[in-house]
Amino acid sequence: MKGLHIIGDLYNCLPGDYLISAKKLRILCIEACNKAGLSVLGEHFYQFDGFDATQVGGATGAVVLAESHLAIHTWPEMNQATLDVYVCNVTGDNSAKAESLFQALIDALKPGDLVFDHVWRGKDLPVLKPAKAA
């Protein structure tokens, strides 16, 4: 299970379709996974209703990868999202692919403020310096 887990909390995201449309969020995530060179095995995205007639609901989604997973959740009423990218490195180092995927989603959601961390999982991992997100 050796691998990299990147966890991000995105604040003041650019309002728009990615926060309010599970369909558009799904397309973004699948395309970003493919572009990063990760292997999509399956996915599930869900559209939430708003709290009342004046609000649009958020979306949540997960992409199962041969290398592990991507999970994303949005709160359009607060222009926020959370992002989880985990890749294992069993057959090769997929860390750069995880960084690329994370950055592609940051670029699309355009948070004004971002809190993120890199968690190295597993024993006997090499010490690597993570790249910085926007």
C-alpha positions, 0 to 999 in steps of 0.5 A: 500500500505504499503511496501518496495521499493528498488531502485538500480543503478548497475555500472561495472556489470560483462559483460555477458548474463544477460546484453545482453539477455532478455531471460536469464534475464527473467529466472534469474528474475522469478527464483529469485522471486520464490526462494524469495517466491514471487508470479509471476502473469505475466511478460514482457521482451524486447530485444533492438537492439544495436545502430549499428552493433558493439554493442549488445542491452540491455534488459528491463523487468518487473515481476508483483507480487501478492505482487507488482513488479520487474523492471530491465533495462540493458545497456551492452555498459556501463556494467550498470543496474537499479533495482526496487523491490517493495513489499506491506505488506498488508497481511504480512511483505514481506520486507525480501522477497524483500531483498532476491530478490534484493540480488539474482539479485545483486549476479547474475549481480555482480556490481563493484559499487552499489548505492541503497536506501530503500524507505518505502511507506505508512502511519503508517509503522514501522521503520525497518533497511534495510539489506545491499547489496553487 
